[in-house]
């Protein structure tokens, strides 16, 4: 099943989300495909799917553990 965004307002809203600006298109599309199993045709569809179905990002240490290790 292909996921597409049809409203220009949605694309404008997604283009203003700063945390995705530095991530290449192919990476966003790959993440969205793996998380949702949709066919993702473009960057905007990928960002929308990632926001709707959050992708957990592993954190190696908690803040407390980092402070104890002297990393912070």
N, C-alpha and C positions, 0 to 999 in steps of 0.2 A: 504494500500500500504506500502510495506517495503522499507526503505531507507538504502542502504548499500554503503560503501566506497570501491572502487575496486582497487585503485592505492596505492602502498606502500609509494610513495612520499607524498601523502595526509596525511597518518597516521603519518609519521615522522614529517610533518609540524604541525599537530595538537598536537602532544606530546610535542612540544616545546613552547606551549602557557602557560605561568606560572599562569595566573589567575584561571585556572581550576584544578591545581594540588591538592589542598586541599579539593576539593568537591567530595563526594562519588559518585560512578557510578550510584546508584539507583536514586539519586537526579537529576543528569544531564539527565538521561533517562526520568524521570517523567516531568521535565521542557520542554524538547524537544517534548514529546508527547502532552502535553497540548498546547504548542504554535503552533505546526504544524499539528497535527492529523495524523502523520505518525506512523507506527510501527517502533520503534527504537530498534535494536537488541544489540547494544553495546555502550560503552563509546565514541568511536571515532565518530560514527555517530551522537550521541547526541551533542557533541561539535561542529561538523560541522554545524548541523542544528541551534544551538543556535547562531553561528556566522553569518549564512546566514539570519536568522530571529531573530533579536535582541529582547531580553526579557527585557521589561522596569522594572527597579528596583526602587520602590518607595523611595523617600527621604522625611523624615518627616519635615525637616526645610531647608531653603536655607542657604547658608554660612553667608549672612548678618544677618538673624534672629538668627543664632547660636552665632554670635559675640555679638549681642545686648543682648542676654540672658546670656552671659558670659561663654558659653560652650567651646569656642575655644581659 
